[in-house]
Amino acid sequence: MPLPGFLAVLAIVLLAGAGTVWIIACSGVSPVLIGTLALLGAGFIRMMGRVE
């Protein structure tokens, strides 16, 4: 991947993350609740991807 493309993808990811944090902060929902839901969601996705 050429450097300008990589930098563009990096900028898009950073802006998307900042926008997500900004929307959550403005929503008035408890940060503890958001963190707990994020951890539970990540754990669920991890368990669904396991192949045994």
PDB file of N, CA, C, O and CB in Angstrom:
ATOM      1  N   MET A   1       0.850  -1.172   0.000  1.00  0.00           N
ATOM      2  CA  MET A   1       0.000   0.000   0.000  1.00  0.00           C
ATOM      3  C   MET A   1       0.897   1.237   0.000  1.00  0.00           C
ATOM      4  O   MET A   1       1.792   1.351   0.838  1.00  0.00           O
ATOM      5  CB  MET A   1      -0.968  -0.003   1.226  1.00  0.00           C
ATOM      6  N   PRO A   2       0.667   2.155  -0.924  1.00  0.00           N
ATOM      7  CA  PRO A   2       1.480   3.368  -0.958  1.00  0.00           C
ATOM      8  C   PRO A   2       1.210   4.251   0.272  1.00  0.00           C
ATOM      9  O   PRO A   2       0.146   4.187   0.887  1.00  0.00           O
ATOM     10  CB  PRO A   2       1.202   4.158  -2.252  1.00  0.00           C
ATOM     11  N   LEU A   3       2.196   5.059   0.597  1.00  0.00           N
ATOM     12  CA  LEU A   3       2.116   5.894   1.799  1.00  0.00           C
ATOM     13  C   LEU A   3       0.904   6.820   1.814  1.00  0.00           C
ATOM     14  O   LEU A   3       0.250   6.902   2.854  1.00  0.00           O
ATOM     15  CB  LEU A   3       3.366   6.716   1.926  1.00  0.00           C
ATOM     16  N   PRO A   4       0.560   7.524   0.735  1.00  0.00           N
ATOM     17  CA  PRO A   4      -0.626   8.398   0.803  1.00  0.00           C
ATOM     18  C   PRO A   4      -1.915   7.628   1.090  1.00  0.00           C
ATOM     19  O   PRO A   4      -2.782   8.115   1.817  1.00  0.00           O
ATOM     20  CB  PRO A   4      -0.780   9.162  -0.503  1.00  0.00           C
ATOM     21  N   GLY A   5      -2.040   6.449   0.532  1.00  0.00           N
ATOM     22  CA  GLY A   5      -3.223   5.629   0.808  1.00  0.00           C
ATOM     23  C   GLY A   5      -3.274   5.192   2.252  1.00  0.00           C
ATOM     24  O   GLY A   5      -4.333   5.218   2.879  1.00  0.00           O
ATOM     25  N   PHE A   6      -2.124   4.787   2.786  1.00  0.00           N
ATOM     26  CA  PHE A   6      -2.063   4.377   4.184  1.00  0.00           C
ATOM     27  C   PHE A   6      -2.418   5.533   5.104  1.00  0.00           C
ATOM     28  O   PHE A   6      -3.172   5.361   6.061  1.00  0.00           O
ATOM     29  CB  PHE A   6      -0.674   3.840   4.524  1.00  0.00           C
ATOM     30  N   LEU A   7      -1.880   6.701   4.819  1.00  0.00           N
ATOM     31  CA  LEU A   7      -2.170   7.868   5.649  1.00  0.00           C
ATOM     32  C   LEU A   7      -3.639   8.268   5.566  1.00  0.00           C
ATOM     33  O   LEU A   7      -4.215   8.715   6.558  1.00  0.00           O
ATOM     34  CB  LEU A   7      -1.289   9.041   5.233  1.00  0.00           C
ATOM     35  N   ALA A   8      -4.247   8.113   4.404  1.00  0.00           N
ATOM     36  CA  ALA A   8      -5.670   8.413   4.252  1.00  0.00           C
ATOM     37  C   ALA A   8      -6.514   7.451   5.077  1.00  0.00           C
ATOM     38  O   ALA A   8      -7.456   7.868   5.752  1.00  0.00           O
ATOM     39  CB  ALA A   8      -6.081   8.345   2.774  1.00  0.00           C
ATOM     40  N   VAL A   9      -6.180   6.167   5.025  1.00  0.00           N
ATOM     41  CA  VAL A   9      -6.913   5.180   5.823  1.00  0.00           C
ATOM     42  C   VAL A   9      -6.731   5.467   7.313  1.00  0.00           C
ATOM     43  O   VAL A   9      -7.691   5.388   8.078  1.00  0.00           O
ATOM     44  CB  VAL A   9      -6.438   3.743   5.489  1.00  0.00           C
ATOM     45  N   LEU A  10      -5.524   5.794   7.724  1.00  0.00           N
ATOM     46  CA  LEU A  10      -5.256   6.123   9.118  1.00  0.00           C
ATOM     47  C   LEU A  10      -6.073   7.331   9.566  1.00  0.00           C
ATOM     48  O   LEU A  10      -6.641   7.323  10.658  1.00  0.00           O
ATOM     49  CB  LEU A  10      -3.767   6.391   9.322  1.00  0.00           C
ATOM     50  N   ALA A  11      -6.135   8.361   8.737  1.00  0.00           N
ATOM     51  CA  ALA A  11      -6.909   9.558   9.078  1.00  0.00           C
ATOM     52  C   ALA A  11      -8.401   9.245   9.175  1.00  0.00           C
ATOM     53  O   ALA A  11      -9.081   9.750  10.068  1.00  0.00           O
ATOM     54  CB  ALA A  11      -6.672  10.659   8.037  1.00  0.00           C
ATOM     55  N   ILE A  12      -8.907   8.427   8.273  1.00  0.00           N
ATOM     56  CA  ILE A  12     -10.329   8.063   8.301  1.00  0.00           C
ATOM     57  C   ILE A  12     -10.662   7.285   9.565  1.00  0.00           C
ATOM     58  O   ILE A  12     -11.690   7.533  10.195  1.00  0.00           O
ATOM     59  CB  ILE A  12     -10.702   7.235   7.060  1.00  0.00           C
ATOM     60  N   VAL A  13      -9.802   6.350   9.938  1.00  0.00           N
ATOM     61  CA  VAL A  13     -10.044   5.562  11.151  1.00  0.00           C
ATOM     62  C   VAL A  13     -10.005   6.450  12.388  1.00  0.00           C
ATOM     63  O   VAL A  13     -10.841   6.309  13.280  1.00  0.00           O
ATOM     64  CB  VAL A  13      -9.007   4.432  11.278  1.00  0.00           C
ATOM     65  N   LEU A  14      -9.042   7.361  12.446  1.00  0.00           N
ATOM     66  CA  LEU A  14      -8.961   8.265  13.597  1.00  0.00           C
ATOM     67  C   LEU A  14     -10.181   9.182  13.678  1.00  0.00           C
ATOM     68  O   LEU A  14     -10.713   9.407  14.765  1.00  0.00           O
ATOM     69  CB  LEU A  14      -7.683   9.104  13.522  1.00  0.00           C
ATOM     70  N   LEU A  15     -10.621   9.706  12.555  1.00  0.00           N
ATOM     71  CA  LEU A  15     -11.806  10.565  12.558  1.00  0.00           C
ATOM     72  C   LEU A  15     -13.069   9.785  12.934  1.00  0.00           C
ATOM     73  O   LEU A  15     -13.932  10.305  13.642  1.00  0.00           O
ATOM     74  CB  LEU A  15     -11.986  11.217  11.185  1.00  0.00           C
ATOM     75  N   ALA A  16     -13.178   8.559  12.471  1.00  0.00           N
ATOM     76  CA  ALA A  16     -14.339   7.742  12.829  1.00  0.00           C
ATOM     77  C   ALA A  16     -14.346   7.441  14.323  1.00  0.00           C
ATOM     78  O   ALA A  16     -15.400   7.485  14.957  1.00  0.00           O
ATOM     79  CB  ALA A  16     -14.347   6.432  12.025  1.00  0.00           C
ATOM     80  N   GLY A  17     -13.185   7.138  14.890  1.00  0.00           N
ATOM     81  CA  GLY A  17     -13.107   6.896  16.334  1.00  0.00           C
ATOM     82  C   GLY A  17     -13.423   8.136  17.138  1.00  0.00           C
ATOM     83  O   GLY A  17     -14.137   8.063  18.138  1.00  0.00           O
ATOM     84  N   ALA A  18     -12.899   9.281  16.714  1.00  0.00           N
ATOM     85  CA  ALA A  18     -13.182  10.532  17.422  1.00  0.00           C
ATOM     86  C   ALA A  18     -14.658  10.889  17.324  1.00  0.00           C
ATOM     87  O   ALA A  18     -15.250  11.367  18.293  1.00  0.00           O
ATOM     88  CB  ALA A  18     -12.325  11.676  16.860  1.00  0.00           C
ATOM     89  N   GLY A  19     -15.246  10.662  16.176  1.00  0.00           N
ATOM     90  CA  GLY A  19     -16.682  10.928  16.019  1.00  0.00           C
ATOM     91  C   GLY A  19     -17.534  10.033  16.894  1.00  0.00           C
ATOM     92  O   GLY A  19     -18.534  10.478  17.458  1.00  0.00           O
ATOM     93  N   THR A  20     -17.142   8.774  17.011  1.00  0.00           N
ATOM     94  CA  THR A  20     -17.875   7.849  17.866  1.00  0.00           C
ATOM     95  C   THR A  20     -17.799   8.278  19.322  1.00  0.00           C
ATOM     96  O   THR A  20     -18.809   8.288  20.026  1.00  0.00           O
ATOM     97  CB  THR A  20     -17.333   6.431  17.707  1.00  0.00           C
ATOM     98  N   VAL A  21     -16.604   8.632  19.774  1.00  0.00           N
ATOM     99  CA  VAL A  21     -16.438   9.079  21.157  1.00  0.00           C
ATOM    100  C   VAL A  21     -17.235  10.356  21.402  1.00  0.00           C
ATOM    101  O   VAL A  21     -17.842  10.509  22.462  1.00  0.00           O
ATOM    102  CB  VAL A  21     -14.946   9.308  21.479  1.00  0.00           C
ATOM    103  N   TRP A  22     -17.240  11.270  20.443  1.00  0.00           N
ATOM    104  CA  TRP A  22     -17.968  12.526  20.584  1.00  0.00           C
ATOM    105  C   TRP A  22     -19.472  12.270  20.680  1.00  0.00           C
ATOM    106  O   TRP A  22     -20.147  12.869  21.518  1.00  0.00           O
ATOM    107  CB  TRP A  22     -17.660  13.462  19.403  1.00  0.00           C
ATOM    108  N   ILE A  23     -20.000  11.392  19.835  1.00  0.00           N
ATOM    109  CA  ILE A  23     -21.437  11.082  19.871  1.00  0.00           C
ATOM    110  C   ILE A  23     -21.820  10.438  21.199  1.00  0.00           C
ATOM    111  O   ILE A  23     -22.854  10.776  21.775  1.00  0.00           O
ATOM    112  CB  ILE A  23     -21.819  10.150  18.703  1.00  0.00           C
ATOM    113  N   ILE A  24     -20.999   9.519  21.687  1.00  0.00           N
ATOM    114  CA  ILE A  24     -21.288   8.861  22.961  1.00  0.00           C
ATOM    115  C   ILE A  24     -21.223   9.859  24.106  1.00  0.00           C
ATOM    116  O   ILE A  24     -22.052   9.812  25.015  1.00  0.00           O
ATOM    117  CB  ILE A  24     -20.307   7.705  23.209  1.00  0.00           C
ATOM    118  N   ALA A  25     -20.246  10.766  24.075  1.00  0.00           N
ATOM    119  CA  ALA A  25     -20.115  11.758  25.137  1.00  0.00           C
ATOM    120  C   ALA A  25     -21.308  12.708  25.155  1.00  0.00           C
ATOM    121  O   ALA A  25     -21.739  13.140  26.224  1.00  0.00           O
ATOM    122  CB  ALA A  25     -18.817  12.548  24.969  1.00  0.00           C
ATOM    123  N   CYS A  26     -21.839  13.033  23.990  1.00  0.00           N
ATOM    124  CA  CYS A  26     -22.981  13.946  23.914  1.00  0.00           C
ATOM    125  C   CYS A  26     -24.306  13.260  24.231  1.00  0.00           C
ATOM    126  O   CYS A  26     -25.300  13.938  24.493  1.00  0.00           O
ATOM    127  CB  CYS A  26     -23.052  14.565  22.537  1.00  0.00           C
ATOM    128  N   SER A  27     -24.340  11.946  24.212  1.00  0.00           N
ATOM    129  CA  SER A  27     -25.605  11.240  24.421  1.00  0.00           C
ATOM    130  C   SER A  27     -26.036  11.224  25.881  1.00  0.00           C
ATOM    131  O   SER A  27     -27.217  11.032  26.170  1.00  0.00           O
ATOM    132  CB  SER A  27     -25.492   9.825  23.916  1.00  0.00           C
ATOM    133  N   GLY A  28     -25.108  11.419  26.797  1.00  0.00           N
ATOM    134  CA  GLY A  28     -25.465  11.435  28.213  1.00  0.00           C
ATOM    135  C   GLY A  28     -25.494  10.061  28.857  1.00  0.00           C
ATOM    136  O   GLY A  28     -25.880   9.936  30.019  1.00  0.00           O
ATOM    137  N   VAL A  29     -25.098   9.037  28.132  1.00  0.00           N
ATOM    138  CA  VAL A  29     -25.062   7.687  28.685  1.00  0.00           C
ATOM    139  C   VAL A  29     -23.787   7.542  29.519  1.00  0.00           C
ATOM    140  O   VAL A  29     -22.744   8.096  29.172  1.00  0.00           O
ATOM    141  CB  VAL A  29     -25.123   6.604  27.549  1.00  0.00           C
ATOM    142  N   SER A  30     -23.881   6.799  30.609  1.00  0.00           N
ATOM    143  CA  SER A  30     -22.745   6.611  31.504  1.00  0.00           C
ATOM    144  C   SER A  30     -21.572   5.955  30.778  1.00  0.00           C
ATOM    145  O   SER A  30     -21.758   4.964  30.072  1.00  0.00           O
ATOM    146  CB  SER A  30     -23.156   5.767  32.711  1.00  0.00           C
ATOM    147  N   PRO A  31     -20.364   6.501  30.946  1.00  0.00           N
ATOM    148  CA  PRO A  31     -19.187   5.876  30.315  1.00  0.00           C
ATOM    149  C   PRO A  31     -18.939   4.453  30.811  1.00  0.00           C
ATOM    150  O   PRO A  31     -18.433   3.616  30.064  1.00  0.00           O
ATOM    151  CB  PRO A  31     -17.947   6.722  30.573  1.00  0.00           C
ATOM    152  N   VAL A  32     -19.289   4.179  32.049  1.00  0.00           N
ATOM    153  CA  VAL A  32     -19.135   2.820  32.579  1.00  0.00           C
ATOM    154  C   VAL A  32     -20.049   1.854  31.831  1.00  0.00           C
ATOM    155  O   VAL A  32     -19.643   0.737  31.511  1.00  0.00           O
ATOM    156  CB  VAL A  32     -19.443   2.784  34.094  1.00  0.00           C
ATOM    157  N   LEU A  33     -21.265   2.273  31.557  1.00  0.00           N
ATOM    158  CA  LEU A  33     -22.204   1.435  30.811  1.00  0.00           C
ATOM    159  C   LEU A  33     -21.700   1.203  29.387  1.00  0.00           C
ATOM    160  O   LEU A  33     -21.760   0.080  28.885  1.00  0.00           O
ATOM    161  CB  LEU A  33     -23.605   2.082  30.783  1.00  0.00           C
ATOM    162  N   ILE A  34     -21.211   2.240  28.744  1.00  0.00           N
ATOM    163  CA  ILE A  34     -20.682   2.108  27.384  1.00  0.00           C
ATOM    164  C   ILE A  34     -19.495   1.154  27.373  1.00  0.00           C
ATOM    165  O   ILE A  34     -19.401   0.301  26.491  1.00  0.00           O
ATOM    166  CB  ILE A  34     -20.268   3.487  26.820  1.00  0.00           C
ATOM    167  N   GLY A  35     -18.586   1.284  28.338  1.00  0.00           N
ATOM    168  CA  GLY A  35     -17.427   0.394  28.420  1.00  0.00           C
ATOM    169  C   GLY A  35     -17.824  -1.047  28.657  1.00  0.00           C
ATOM    170  O   GLY A  35     -17.269  -1.962  28.048  1.00  0.00           O
ATOM    171  N   THR A  36     -18.786  -1.246  29.543  1.00  0.00           N
ATOM    172  CA  THR A  36     -19.255  -2.602  29.827  1.00  0.00           C
ATOM    173  C   THR A  36     -19.888  -3.233  28.592  1.00  0.00           C
ATOM    174  O   THR A  36     -19.619  -4.391  28.274  1.00  0.00           O
ATOM    175  CB  THR A  36     -20.259  -2.588  30.984  1.00  0.00           C
ATOM    176  N   LEU A  37     -20.722  -2.475  27.903  1.00  0.00           N
ATOM    177  CA  LEU A  37     -21.346  -3.003  26.686  1.00  0.00           C
ATOM    178  C   LEU A  37     -20.317  -3.289  25.601  1.00  0.00           C
ATOM    179  O   LEU A  37     -20.447  -4.267  24.864  1.00  0.00           O
ATOM    180  CB  LEU A  37     -22.386  -2.024  26.160  1.00  0.00           C
ATOM    181  N   ALA A  38     -19.297  -2.443  25.500  1.00  0.00           N
ATOM    182  CA  ALA A  38     -18.251  -2.681  24.504  1.00  0.00           C
ATOM    183  C   ALA A  38     -17.479  -3.957  24.820  1.00  0.00           C
ATOM    184  O   ALA A  38     -17.182  -4.740  23.917  1.00  0.00           O
ATOM    185  CB  ALA A  38     -17.289  -1.485  24.438  1.00  0.00           C
ATOM    186  N   LEU A  39     -17.150  -4.175  26.094  1.00  0.00           N
ATOM    187  CA  LEU A  39     -16.437  -5.395  26.473  1.00  0.00           C
ATOM    188  C   LEU A  39     -17.287  -6.640  26.249  1.00  0.00           C
ATOM    189  O   LEU A  39     -16.789  -7.657  25.765  1.00  0.00           O
ATOM    190  CB  LEU A  39     -16.007  -5.320  27.931  1.00  0.00           C
ATOM    191  N   LEU A  40     -18.558  -6.561  26.599  1.00  0.00           N
ATOM    192  CA  LEU A  40     -19.440  -7.704  26.374  1.00  0.00           C
ATOM    193  C   LEU A  40     -19.585  -8.005  24.886  1.00  0.00           C
ATOM    194  O   LEU A  40     -19.570  -9.168  24.480  1.00  0.00           O
ATOM    195  CB  LEU A  40     -20.815  -7.445  26.993  1.00  0.00           C
ATOM    196  N   GLY A  41     -19.724  -6.963  24.076  1.00  0.00           N
ATOM    197  CA  GLY A  41     -19.826  -7.153  22.632  1.00  0.00           C
ATOM    198  C   GLY A  41     -18.564  -7.756  22.044  1.00  0.00           C
ATOM    199  O   GLY A  41     -18.637  -8.636  21.185  1.00  0.00           O
ATOM    200  N   ALA A  42     -17.402  -7.291  22.499  1.00  0.00           N
ATOM    201  CA  ALA A  42     -16.140  -7.843  22.008  1.00  0.00           C
ATOM    202  C   ALA A  42     -15.987  -9.306  22.413  1.00  0.00           C
ATOM    203  O   ALA A  42     -15.510 -10.126  21.628  1.00  0.00           O
ATOM    204  CB  ALA A  42     -14.957  -7.024  22.538  1.00  0.00           C
ATOM    205  N   GLY A  43     -16.389  -9.627  23.629  1.00  0.00           N
ATOM    206  CA  GLY A  43     -16.327 -11.019  24.081  1.00  0.00           C
ATOM    207  C   GLY A  43     -17.263 -11.908  23.287  1.00  0.00           C
ATOM    208  O   GLY A  43     -16.917 -13.036  22.936  1.00  0.00           O
ATOM    209  N   PHE A  44     -18.444 -11.395  23.008  1.00  0.00           N
ATOM    210  CA  PHE A  44     -19.417 -12.180  22.218  1.00  0.00           C
ATOM    211  C   PHE A  44     -18.883 -12.438  20.811  1.00  0.00           C
ATOM    212  O   PHE A  44     -18.963 -13.559  20.307  1.00  0.00           O
ATOM    213  CB  PHE A  44     -20.783 -11.442  22.140  1.00  0.00           C
ATOM    214  N   ILE A  45     -18.347 -11.412  20.189  1.00  0.00           N
ATOM    215  CA  ILE A  45     -17.789 -11.579  18.841  1.00  0.00           C
ATOM    216  C   ILE A  45     -16.623 -12.550  18.863  1.00  0.00           C
ATOM    217  O   ILE A  45     -16.469 -13.361  17.949  1.00  0.00           O
ATOM    218  CB  ILE A  45     -17.336 -10.225  18.266  1.00  0.00           C
ATOM    219  N   ARG A  46     -15.803 -12.474  19.899  1.00  0.00           N
ATOM    220  CA  ARG A  46     -14.662 -13.392  20.030  1.00  0.00           C
ATOM    221  C   ARG A  46     -15.135 -14.831  20.166  1.00  0.00           C
ATOM    222  O   ARG A  46     -14.574 -15.729  19.538  1.00  0.00           O
ATOM    223  CB  ARG A  46     -13.794 -13.009  21.241  1.00  0.00           C
ATOM    224  N   MET A  47     -16.161 -15.061  20.978  1.00  0.00           N
ATOM    225  CA  MET A  47     -16.664 -16.418  21.167  1.00  0.00           C
ATOM    226  C   MET A  47     -17.346 -16.953  19.909  1.00  0.00           C
ATOM    227  O   MET A  47     -17.281 -18.155  19.648  1.00  0.00           O
ATOM    228  CB  MET A  47     -17.636 -16.456  22.337  1.00  0.00           C
ATOM    229  N   MET A  48     -17.995 -16.097  19.125  1.00  0.00           N
ATOM    230  CA  MET A  48     -18.644 -16.554  17.908  1.00  0.00           C
ATOM    231  C   MET A  48     -17.627 -16.914  16.834  1.00  0.00           C
ATOM    232  O   MET A  48     -17.933 -17.703  15.939  1.00  0.00           O
ATOM    233  CB  MET A  48     -19.595 -15.491  17.390  1.00  0.00           C
ATOM    234  N   GLY A  49     -16.422 -16.351  16.904  1.00  0.00           N
ATOM    235  CA  GLY A  49     -15.410 -16.628  15.904  1.00  0.00           C
ATOM    236  C   GLY A  49     -14.571 -17.845  16.194  1.00  0.00           C
ATOM    237  O   GLY A  49     -13.765 -18.253  15.357  1.00  0.00           O
ATOM    238  N   ARG A  50     -14.738 -18.436  17.360  1.00  0.00           N
ATOM    239  CA  ARG A  50     -13.929 -19.613  17.711  1.00  0.00           C
ATOM    240  C   ARG A  50     -14.398 -20.839  16.959  1.00  0.00           C
ATOM    241  O   ARG A  50     -15.597 -21.088  16.839  1.00  0.00           O
ATOM    242  CB  ARG A  50     -13.981 -19.876  19.216  1.00  0.00           C
ATOM    243  N   VAL A  51     -13.457 -21.593  16.461  1.00  0.00           N
ATOM    244  CA  VAL A  51     -13.756 -22.840  15.754  1.00  0.00           C
ATOM    245  C   VAL A  51     -13.017 -23.951  16.468  1.00  0.00           C
ATOM    246  O   VAL A  51     -11.790 -23.932  16.566  1.00  0.00           O
ATOM    247  CB  VAL A  51     -13.348 -22.768  14.236  1.00  0.00           C
ATOM    248  N   GLU A  52     -13.761 -24.911  16.963  1.00  0.00           N
ATOM    249  CA  GLU A  52     -13.125 -26.033  17.656  1.00  0.00           C
ATOM    250  C   GLU A  52     -13.580 -27.337  17.079  1.00  0.00           C
ATOM    251  O   GLU A  52     -13.151 -28.397  17.535  1.00  0.00           O
ATOM    252  CB  GLU A  52     -13.422 -25.996  19.142  1.00  0.00           C
TER     253      GLU A  52
END
